[in-house]
Amino acid sequence: MKKKLVFLFTALAVMATSAVAMAQTTDPAVAASALDTIGKIALAAGLGMGLATLGPGLAQGFAINGALQGIARNPEAAGTIRTNMIIGLALIESLAIYGLVVALILLYAFPLSSVITGLF
């Protein structure tokens, strides 16, 4: 099953990138400008997603550290501390999801879409 999924995702990746590799236009300046813009947008989305996960990752580490120290000092309160920790982790994780949403908006909703779709 795992081999089939890997093959499926590899095939989808090849199909998704082959259109960009074979794209041609009559005006080379427009094509170079559009592809340059795509590269900048992809770089911005990647860096943004990396930075958007850095903060929540550190915050989750500190939250788990504090919860484990609290449980170690007061084992009777472990259930309450664990529940509050899980709720806090879910709220922290939502920050990373917001970063993902912004990265996806950068990748799929940009103003040069009409120029780039003219390349295909």
N, CA, C and O atoms as a GROMACS GRO file, in nm:
protein
  480
    1MET      N    1   0.082  -0.119   0.000
    1MET     CA    2   0.000   0.000   0.000
    1MET      C    3   0.087   0.126   0.000
    1MET      O    4   0.058   0.223  -0.070
    2LYS      N    5   0.195   0.122   0.080
    2LYS     CA    6   0.282   0.238   0.090
    2LYS      C    7   0.352   0.265  -0.044
    2LYS      O    8   0.371   0.381  -0.082
    3LYS      N    9   0.391   0.159  -0.113
    3LYS     CA   10   0.458   0.176  -0.242
    3LYS      C   11   0.363   0.238  -0.344
    3LYS      O   12   0.404   0.319  -0.427
    4LYS      N   13   0.236   0.199  -0.337
    4LYS     CA   14   0.138   0.256  -0.429
    4LYS      C   15   0.117   0.404  -0.403
    4LYS      O   16   0.105   0.482  -0.497
    5LEU      N   17   0.114   0.444  -0.275
    5LEU     CA   18   0.098   0.586  -0.242
    5LEU      C   19   0.219   0.667  -0.285
    5LEU      O   20   0.205   0.778  -0.338
    6VAL      N   21   0.338   0.612  -0.263
    6VAL     CA   22   0.459   0.682  -0.307
    6VAL      C   23   0.459   0.698  -0.458
    6VAL      O   24   0.493   0.805  -0.509
    7PHE      N   25   0.421   0.593  -0.530
    7PHE     CA   26   0.414   0.601  -0.675
    7PHE      C   27   0.311   0.704  -0.720
    7PHE      O   28   0.335   0.781  -0.813
    8LEU      N   29   0.196   0.706  -0.653
    8LEU     CA   30   0.090   0.801  -0.688
    8LEU      C   31   0.136   0.944  -0.668
    8LEU      O   32   0.116   1.029  -0.756
    9PHE      N   33   0.196   0.973  -0.553
    9PHE     CA   34   0.241   1.110  -0.526
    9PHE      C   35   0.356   1.150  -0.619
    9PHE      O   36   0.366   1.266  -0.658
   10THR      N   37   0.443   1.056  -0.653
   10THR     CA   38   0.551   1.086  -0.747
   10THR      C   39   0.495   1.117  -0.885
   10THR      O   40   0.538   1.211  -0.951
   11ALA      N   41   0.398   1.039  -0.927
   11ALA     CA   42   0.336   1.064  -1.057
   11ALA      C   43   0.264   1.198  -1.059
   11ALA      O   44   0.272   1.272  -1.158
   12LEU      N   45   0.195   1.232  -0.952
   12LEU     CA   46   0.129   1.362  -0.945
   12LEU      C   47   0.229   1.477  -0.946
   12LEU      O   48   0.204   1.580  -1.009
   13ALA      N   49   0.342   1.460  -0.878
   13ALA     CA   50   0.445   1.564  -0.878
   13ALA      C   51   0.504   1.583  -1.017
   13ALA      O   52   0.528   1.696  -1.060
   14VAL      N   53   0.528   1.474  -1.087
   14VAL     CA   54   0.582   1.484  -1.223
   14VAL      C   55   0.483   1.551  -1.316
   14VAL      O   56   0.522   1.636  -1.397
   15MET      N   57   0.356   1.516  -1.305
   15MET     CA   58   0.255   1.578  -1.390
   15MET      C   59   0.238   1.725  -1.358
   15MET      O   60   0.213   1.806  -1.448
   16ALA      N   61   0.250   1.762  -1.231
   16ALA     CA   62   0.232   1.902  -1.193
   16ALA      C   63   0.348   1.989  -1.240
   16ALA      O   64   0.328   2.105  -1.275
   17THR      N   65   0.469   1.934  -1.242
   17THR     CA   66   0.584   2.014  -1.280
   17THR      C   67   0.616   2.009  -1.429
   17THR      O   68   0.689   2.094  -1.479
   18SER      N   69   0.562   1.912  -1.501
   18SER     CA   70   0.597   1.902  -1.642
   18SER      C   71   0.537   2.016  -1.724
   18SER      O   72   0.597   2.056  -1.823
   19ALA      N   73   0.422   2.069  -1.684
   19ALA     CA   74   0.363   2.180  -1.757
   19ALA      C   75   0.450   2.305  -1.748
   19ALA      O   76   0.464   2.379  -1.845
   20VAL      N   77   0.509   2.328  -1.632
   20VAL     CA   78   0.598   2.444  -1.617
   20VAL      C   79   0.726   2.422  -1.696
   20VAL      O   80   0.779   2.517  -1.755
   21ALA      N   81   0.777   2.302  -1.697
   21ALA     CA   82   0.901   2.274  -1.768
   21ALA      C   83   0.885   2.288  -1.919
   21ALA      O   84   0.979   2.327  -1.988
   22MET      N   85   0.769   2.258  -1.970
   22MET     CA   86   0.744   2.264  -2.114
   22MET      C   87   0.675   2.392  -2.159
   22MET      O   88   0.640   2.406  -2.276
   23ALA      N   89   0.656   2.486  -2.069
   23ALA     CA   90   0.583   2.608  -2.102
   23ALA      C   91   0.664   2.695  -2.198
   23ALA      O   92   0.785   2.711  -2.181
   24GLN      N   93   0.596   2.749  -2.298
   24GLN     CA   94   0.659   2.838  -2.394
   24GLN      C   95   0.564   2.952  -2.424
   24GLN      O   96   0.442   2.938  -2.414
   25THR      N   97   0.621   3.063  -2.461
   25THR     CA   98   0.541   3.178  -2.502
   25THR      C   99   0.612   3.246  -2.618
   25THR      O  100   0.728   3.219  -2.645
   26THR      N  101   0.541   3.334  -2.685
   26THR     CA  102   0.602   3.402  -2.799
   26THR      C  103   0.693   3.515  -2.753
   26THR      O  104   0.785   3.553  -2.826
   27ASP      N  105   0.670   3.569  -2.636
   27ASP     CA  106   0.753   3.678  -2.585
   27ASP      C  107   0.841   3.627  -2.471
   27ASP      O  108   0.791   3.600  -2.362
   28PRO      N  109   0.971   3.613  -2.494
   28PRO     CA  110   1.058   3.558  -2.389
   28PRO      C  111   1.067   3.646  -2.266
   28PRO      O  112   1.087   3.595  -2.155
   29ALA      N  113   1.052   3.778  -2.282
   29ALA     CA  114   1.060   3.867  -2.166
   29ALA      C  115   0.944   3.844  -2.071
   29ALA      O  116   0.961   3.847  -1.949
   30VAL      N  117   0.825   3.822  -2.127
   30VAL     CA  118   0.708   3.796  -2.043
   30VAL      C  119   0.725   3.663  -1.970
   30VAL      O  120   0.693   3.652  -1.851
   31ALA      N  121   0.774   3.563  -2.041
   31ALA     CA  122   0.792   3.432  -1.979
   31ALA      C  123   0.897   3.439  -1.867
   31ALA      O  124   0.876   3.383  -1.760
   32ALA      N  125   1.008   3.507  -1.891
   32ALA     CA  126   1.113   3.518  -1.790
   32ALA      C  127   1.064   3.596  -1.669
   32ALA      O  128   1.093   3.558  -1.555
   33SER      N  129   0.989   3.703  -1.692
   33SER     CA  130   0.937   3.783  -1.582
   33SER      C  131   0.837   3.703  -1.499
   33SER      O  132   0.840   3.709  -1.376
   34ALA      N  133   0.749   3.630  -1.566
   34ALA     CA  134   0.647   3.552  -1.495
   34ALA      C  135   0.711   3.439  -1.415
   34ALA      O  136   0.675   3.416  -1.300
   35LEU      N  137   0.807   3.369  -1.475
   35LEU     CA  138   0.872   3.259  -1.404
   35LEU      C  139   0.958   3.311  -1.290
   35LEU      O  140   0.970   3.244  -1.187
   36ASP      N  141   1.017   3.429  -1.307
   36ASP     CA  142   1.094   3.492  -1.199
   36ASP      C  143   1.000   3.526  -1.083
   36ASP      O  144   1.035   3.506  -0.967
   37THR      N  145   0.883   3.577  -1.115
   37THR     CA  146   0.787   3.610  -1.011
   37THR      C  147   0.738   3.484  -0.940
   37THR      O  148   0.720   3.485  -0.818
   38ILE      N  149   0.716   3.376  -1.015
   38ILE     CA  150   0.676   3.250  -0.953
   38ILE      C  151   0.783   3.203  -0.854
   38ILE      O  152   0.751   3.157  -0.744
   39GLY      N  153   0.909   3.215  -0.892
   39GLY     CA  154   1.017   3.175  -0.803
   39GLY      C  155   1.021   3.258  -0.676
   39GLY      O  156   1.042   3.204  -0.568
   40LYS      N  157   1.001   3.388  -0.690
   40LYS     CA  158   1.001   3.475  -0.572
   40LYS      C  159   0.883   3.444  -0.481
   40LYS      O  160   0.898   3.444  -0.358
   41ILE      N  161   0.768   3.417  -0.539
   41ILE     CA  162   0.651   3.384  -0.459
   41ILE      C  163   0.672   3.251  -0.387
   41ILE      O  164   0.637   3.238  -0.270
   42ALA      N  165   0.729   3.153  -0.456
   42ALA     CA  166   0.756   3.024  -0.393
   42ALA      C  167   0.857   3.038  -0.280
   42ALA      O  168   0.842   2.974  -0.175
   43LEU      N  169   0.960   3.119  -0.300
   43LEU     CA  170   1.058   3.143  -0.195
   43LEU      C  171   0.994   3.212  -0.075
   43LEU      O  172   1.021   3.175   0.039
   44ALA      N  173   0.910   3.312  -0.100
   44ALA     CA  174   0.843   3.382   0.009
   44ALA      C  175   0.750   3.288   0.085
   44ALA      O  176   0.743   3.294   0.208
   45ALA      N  177   0.679   3.203   0.014
   45ALA     CA  178   0.588   3.109   0.081
   45ALA      C  179   0.667   3.009   0.165
   45ALA      O  180   0.627   2.977   0.277
   46GLY      N  181   0.778   2.960   0.113
   46GLY     CA  182   0.859   2.865   0.188
   46GLY      C  183   0.921   2.926   0.312
   46GLY      O  184   0.918   2.867   0.419
   47LEU      N  185   0.978   3.045   0.297
   47LEU     CA  186   1.036   3.112   0.413
   47LEU      C  187   0.929   3.150   0.514
   47LEU      O  188   0.949   3.136   0.635
   48GLY      N  189   0.815   3.196   0.465
   48GLY     CA  190   0.707   3.232   0.555
   48GLY      C  191   0.656   3.112   0.634
   48GLY      O  192   0.629   3.123   0.754
   49MET      N  193   0.644   2.999   0.567
   49MET     CA  194   0.597   2.879   0.637
   49MET      C  195   0.702   2.833   0.738
   49MET      O  196   0.667   2.788   0.847
   50GLY      N  197   0.829   2.843   0.702
   50GLY     CA  198   0.934   2.806   0.797
   50GLY      C  199   0.934   2.892   0.921
   50GLY      O  200   0.945   2.842   1.033
   51LEU      N  201   0.920   3.022   0.902
   51LEU     CA  202   0.916   3.113   1.016
   51LEU      C  203   0.785   3.098   1.094
   51LEU      O  204   0.783   3.116   1.216
   52ALA      N  205   0.677   3.066   1.024
   52ALA     CA  206   0.548   3.051   1.091
   52ALA      C  207   0.544   2.925   1.178
   52ALA      O  208   0.464   2.917   1.271
   53THR      N  209   0.628   2.827   1.149
   53THR     CA  210   0.631   2.708   1.232
   53THR      C  211   0.740   2.714   1.339
   53THR      O  212   0.739   2.635   1.433
   54LEU      N  213   0.834   2.807   1.325
   54LEU     CA  214   0.940   2.820   1.424
   54LEU      C  215   0.885   2.864   1.560
   54LEU      O  216   0.915   2.803   1.662
   55GLY      N  217   0.805   2.969   1.560
   55GLY     CA  218   0.749   3.021   1.686
   55GLY      C  219   0.658   2.922   1.756
   55GLY      O  220   0.678   2.895   1.874
   56PRO      N  221   0.559   2.866   1.686
   56PRO     CA  222   0.475   2.767   1.753
   56PRO      C  223   0.550   2.643   1.798
   56PRO      O  224   0.516   2.583   1.900
   57GLY      N  225   0.652   2.603   1.723
   57GLY     CA  226   0.730   2.487   1.765
   57GLY      C  227   0.802   2.512   1.897
   57GLY      O  228   0.802   2.426   1.985
   58LEU      N  229   0.862   2.629   1.910
   58LEU     CA  230   0.928   2.664   2.036
   58LEU      C  231   0.825   2.678   2.149
   58LEU      O  232   0.849   2.633   2.261
   59ALA      N  233   0.712   2.740   2.119
   59ALA     CA  234   0.609   2.758   2.221
   59ALA      C  235   0.555   2.624   2.269
   59ALA      O  236   0.530   2.606   2.388
   60GLN      N  237   0.537   2.528   2.177
   60GLN     CA  238   0.489   2.396   2.218
   60GLN      C  239   0.592   2.326   2.305
   60GLN      O  240   0.555   2.258   2.402
   61GLY      N  241   0.718   2.341   2.273
   61GLY     CA  242   0.822   2.282   2.357
   61GLY      C  243   0.822   2.339   2.497
   61GLY      O  244   0.833   2.264   2.595
   62PHE      N  245   0.809   2.471   2.509
   62PHE     CA  246   0.802   2.533   2.641
   62PHE      C  247   0.676   2.492   2.717
   62PHE      O  248   0.681   2.471   2.838
   63ALA      N  249   0.564   2.481   2.646
   63ALA     CA  250   0.438   2.442   2.711
   63ALA      C  251   0.446   2.299   2.764
   63ALA      O  252   0.403   2.272   2.876
   64ILE      N  253   0.501   2.209   2.685
   64ILE     CA  254   0.513   2.070   2.730
   64ILE      C  255   0.612   2.060   2.846
   64ILE      O  256   0.591   1.984   2.940
   65ASN      N  257   0.720   2.137   2.838
   65ASN     CA  258   0.817   2.139   2.947
   65ASN      C  259   0.751   2.185   3.077
   65ASN      O  260   0.770   2.123   3.181
   66GLY      N  261   0.675   2.293   3.070
   66GLY     CA  262   0.609   2.344   3.191
   66GLY      C  263   0.505   2.246   3.244
   66GLY      O  264   0.492   2.229   3.365
   67ALA      N  265   0.432   2.182   3.154
   67ALA     CA  266   0.331   2.085   3.198
   67ALA      C  267   0.396   1.965   3.265
   67ALA      O  268   0.348   1.918   3.368
   68LEU      N  269   0.504   1.915   3.208
   68LEU     CA  270   0.572   1.800   3.269
   68LEU      C  271   0.634   1.836   3.403
   68LEU      O  272   0.633   1.753   3.495
   69GLN      N  273   0.687   1.956   3.417
   69GLN     CA  274   0.740   1.998   3.547
   69GLN      C  275   0.629   2.012   3.649
   69GLN      O  276   0.646   1.976   3.766
   70GLY      N  277   0.512   2.064   3.606
   70GLY     CA  278   0.399   2.076   3.697
   70GLY      C  279   0.348   1.939   3.741
   70GLY      O  280   0.313   1.920   3.858
   71ILE      N  281   0.342   1.845   3.649
   71ILE     CA  282   0.296   1.710   3.683
   71ILE      C  283   0.397   1.642   3.777
   71ILE      O  284   0.359   1.569   3.868
   72ALA      N  285   0.527   1.667   3.754
   72ALA     CA  286   0.629   1.606   3.839
   72ALA      C  287   0.622   1.662   3.981
   72ALA      O  288   0.648   1.590   4.077
   73ARG      N  289   0.586   1.788   3.995
   73ARG     CA  290   0.579   1.849   4.128
   73ARG      C  291   0.447   1.816   4.199
   73ARG      O  292   0.443   1.808   4.322
   74ASN      N  293   0.341   1.798   4.121
   74ASN     CA  294   0.210   1.772   4.181
   74ASN      C  295   0.138   1.665   4.099
   74ASN      O  296   0.055   1.699   4.014
   75PRO      N  297   0.167   1.538   4.121
   75PRO     CA  298   0.107   1.432   4.038
   75PRO      C  299  -0.045   1.422   4.051
   75PRO      O  300  -0.110   1.370   3.960
   76GLU      N  301  -0.103   1.470   4.160
   76GLU     CA  302  -0.249   1.464   4.174
   76GLU      C  303  -0.321   1.553   4.074
   76GLU      O  304  -0.435   1.526   4.038
   77ALA      N  305  -0.255   1.658   4.028
   77ALA     CA  306  -0.316   1.753   3.934
   77ALA      C  307  -0.284   1.718   3.789
   77ALA      O  308  -0.301   1.802   3.701
   78ALA      N  309  -0.237   1.596   3.763
   78ALA     CA  310  -0.194   1.559   3.629
   78ALA      C  311  -0.306   1.569   3.526
   78ALA      O  312  -0.283   1.613   3.414
   79GLY      N  313  -0.427   1.527   3.564
   79GLY     CA  314  -0.538   1.531   3.468
   79GLY      C  315  -0.573   1.672   3.426
   79GLY      O  316  -0.592   1.698   3.307
   80THR      N  317  -0.581   1.764   3.521
   80THR     CA  318  -0.612   1.904   3.489
   80THR      C  319  -0.501   1.968   3.408
   80THR      O  320  -0.528   2.039   3.311
   81ILE      N  321  -0.377   1.943   3.448
   81ILE     CA  322  -0.263   2.001   3.375
   81ILE      C  323  -0.259   1.948   3.232
   81ILE      O  324  -0.236   2.024   3.138
   82ARG      N  325  -0.282   1.818   3.214
   82ARG     CA  326  -0.278   1.757   3.082
   82ARG      C  327  -0.388   1.815   2.992
   82ARG      O  328  -0.364   1.845   2.875
   83THR      N  329  -0.508   1.830   3.048
   83THR     CA  330  -0.619   1.885   2.969
   83THR      C  331  -0.588   2.028   2.925
   83THR      O  332  -0.607   2.064   2.809
   84ASN      N  333  -0.541   2.109   3.020
   84ASN     CA  334  -0.508   2.248   2.986
   84ASN      C  335  -0.392   2.255   2.886
   84ASN      O  336  -0.390   2.342   2.799
   85MET      N  337  -0.296   2.162   2.899
   85MET     CA  338  -0.184   2.161   2.805
   85MET      C  339  -0.232   2.128   2.664
   85MET      O  340  -0.187   2.190   2.568
   86ILE      N  341  -0.321   2.031   2.650
   86ILE     CA  342  -0.368   1.991   2.518
   86ILE      C  343  -0.447   2.105   2.453
   86ILE      O  344  -0.435   2.130   2.333
   87ILE      N  345  -0.529   2.174   2.532
   87ILE     CA  346  -0.603   2.290   2.478
   87ILE      C  347  -0.505   2.399   2.434
   87ILE      O  348  -0.523   2.459   2.328
   88GLY      N  349  -0.404   2.424   2.516
   88GLY     CA  350  -0.303   2.524   2.480
   88GLY      C  351  -0.225   2.486   2.356
   88GLY      O  352  -0.195   2.571   2.272
   89LEU      N  353  -0.191   2.357   2.343
   89LEU     CA  354  -0.119   2.312   2.224
   89LEU      C  355  -0.203   2.327   2.098
   89LEU      O  356  -0.151   2.361   1.992
   90ALA      N  357  -0.333   2.302   2.111
   90ALA     CA  358  -0.421   2.320   1.995
   90ALA      C  359  -0.426   2.467   1.953
   90ALA      O  360  -0.426   2.497   1.834
   91LEU      N  361  -0.431   2.558   2.050
   91LEU     CA  362  -0.432   2.701   2.017
   91LEU      C  363  -0.299   2.746   1.958
   91LEU      O  364  -0.297   2.829   1.867
   92ILE      N  365  -0.190   2.691   2.008
   92ILE     CA  366  -0.058   2.725   1.952
   92ILE      C  367  -0.046   2.672   1.810
   92ILE      O  368   0.008   2.740   1.723
   93GLU      N  369  -0.097   2.552   1.786
   93GLU     CA  370  -0.088   2.492   1.653
   93GLU      C  371  -0.169   2.571   1.551
   93GLU      O  372  -0.138   2.570   1.432
   94SER      N  373  -0.273   2.639   1.597
   94SER     CA  374  -0.353   2.720   1.504
   94SER      C  375  -0.269   2.832   1.443
   94SER      O  376  -0.296   2.875   1.331
   95LEU      N  377  -0.168   2.880   1.515
   95LEU     CA  378  -0.080   2.983   1.459
   95LEU      C  379  -0.004   2.929   1.338
   95LEU      O  380   0.012   2.999   1.238
   96ALA      N  381   0.044   2.806   1.348
   96ALA     CA  382   0.113   2.745   1.234
   96ALA      C  383   0.018   2.724   1.117
   96ALA      O  384   0.057   2.736   1.002
   97ILE      N  385  -0.107   2.692   1.147
   97ILE     CA  386  -0.206   2.673   1.040
   97ILE      C  387  -0.235   2.806   0.972
   97ILE      O  388  -0.254   2.809   0.850
   98TYR      N  389  -0.238   2.916   1.048
   98TYR     CA  390  -0.254   3.047   0.986
   98TYR      C  391  -0.139   3.077   0.891
   98TYR      O  392  -0.160   3.131   0.782
   99GLY      N  393  -0.016   3.042   0.930
   99GLY     CA  394   0.099   3.058   0.842
   99GLY      C  395   0.086   2.975   0.716
   99GLY      O  396   0.124   3.020   0.608
  100LEU      N  397   0.033   2.853   0.729
  100LEU     CA  398   0.010   2.769   0.613
  100LEU      C  399  -0.092   2.831   0.519
  100LEU      O  400  -0.076   2.827   0.398
  101VAL      N  401  -0.198   2.888   0.575
  101VAL     CA  402  -0.301   2.953   0.493
  101VAL      C  403  -0.240   3.070   0.415
  101VAL      O  404  -0.269   3.086   0.297
  102VAL      N  405  -0.159   3.150   0.481
  102VAL     CA  406  -0.095   3.263   0.413
  102VAL      C  407  -0.002   3.214   0.303
  102VAL      O  408   0.002   3.272   0.194
  103ALA      N  409   0.074   3.107   0.330
  103ALA     CA  410   0.163   3.052   0.227
  103ALA      C  411   0.084   2.999   0.108
  103ALA      O  412   0.125   3.019  -0.007
  104LEU      N  413  -0.028   2.934   0.134
  104LEU     CA  414  -0.110   2.883   0.023
  104LEU      C  415  -0.173   2.997  -0.056
  104LEU      O  416  -0.186   2.988  -0.178
  105ILE      N  417  -0.211   3.104   0.013
  105ILE     CA  418  -0.264   3.220  -0.059
  105ILE      C  419  -0.157   3.281  -0.148
  105ILE      O  420  -0.184   3.320  -0.262
  106LEU      N  421  -0.034   3.289  -0.097
  106LEU     CA  422   0.076   3.340  -0.180
  106LEU      C  423   0.098   3.253  -0.303
  106LEU      O  424   0.125   3.304  -0.412
  107LEU      N  425   0.086   3.122  -0.286
  107LEU     CA  426   0.114   3.033  -0.397
  107LEU      C  427   0.002   3.028  -0.501
  107LEU      O  428   0.030   3.013  -0.620
  108TYR      N  429  -0.123   3.041  -0.458
  108TYR     CA  430  -0.233   3.017  -0.550
  108TYR      C  431  -0.320   3.137  -0.582
  108TYR      O  432  -0.406   3.126  -0.670
  109ALA      N  433  -0.301   3.248  -0.518
  109ALA     CA  434  -0.385   3.365  -0.546
  109ALA      C  435  -0.298   3.489  -0.562
  109ALA      O  436  -0.297   3.576  -0.475
  110PHE      N  437  -0.225   3.496  -0.671
  110PHE     CA  438  -0.138   3.609  -0.694
  110PHE      C  439  -0.181   3.682  -0.820
  110PHE      O  440  -0.248   3.624  -0.905
  111PRO      N  441  -0.144   3.809  -0.834
  111PRO     CA  442  -0.199   3.892  -0.942
  111PRO      C  443  -0.153   3.857  -1.082
  111PRO      O  444  -0.218   3.899  -1.178
  112LEU      N  445  -0.047   3.783  -1.100
  112LEU     CA  446   0.002   3.751  -1.235
  112LEU      C  447  -0.054   3.620  -1.288
  112LEU      O  448   0.003   3.562  -1.381
  113SER      N  449  -0.162   3.573  -1.231
  113SER     CA  450  -0.214   3.444  -1.273
  113SER      C  451  -0.256   3.444  -1.420
  113SER      O  452  -0.245   3.342  -1.488
  114SER      N  453  -0.306   3.558  -1.470
  114SER     CA  454  -0.347   3.562  -1.610
  114SER      C  455  -0.226   3.554  -1.702
  114SER      O  456  -0.233   3.493  -1.808
  115VAL      N  457  -0.114   3.616  -1.663
  115VAL     CA  458   0.007   3.609  -1.745
  115VAL      C  459   0.063   3.468  -1.744
  115VAL      O  460   0.106   3.417  -1.848
  116ILE      N  461   0.062   3.404  -1.628
  116ILE     CA  462   0.121   3.272  -1.615
  116ILE      C  463   0.034   3.168  -1.683
  116ILE      O  464   0.087   3.076  -1.745
  117THR      N  465  -0.098   3.180  -1.671
  117THR     CA  466  -0.183   3.084  -1.740
  117THR      C  467  -0.174   3.102  -1.892
  117THR      O  468  -0.205   3.010  -1.966
  118GLY      N  469  -0.133   3.219  -1.938
  118GLY     CA  470  -0.110   3.238  -2.081
  118GLY      C  471   0.011   3.161  -2.130
  118GLY      O  472   0.025   3.136  -2.250
  119LEU      N  473   0.100   3.123  -2.037
  119LEU     CA  474   0.218   3.045  -2.075
  119LEU      C  475   0.183   2.903  -2.108
  119LEU      O  476   0.254   2.838  -2.186
  120PHE      N  477   0.076   2.852  -2.051
  120PHE     CA  478   0.043   2.710  -2.068
  120PHE      C  479  -0.041   2.696  -2.189
  120PHE      O  480  -0.082   2.584  -2.223
   0.00000   0.00000   0.00000
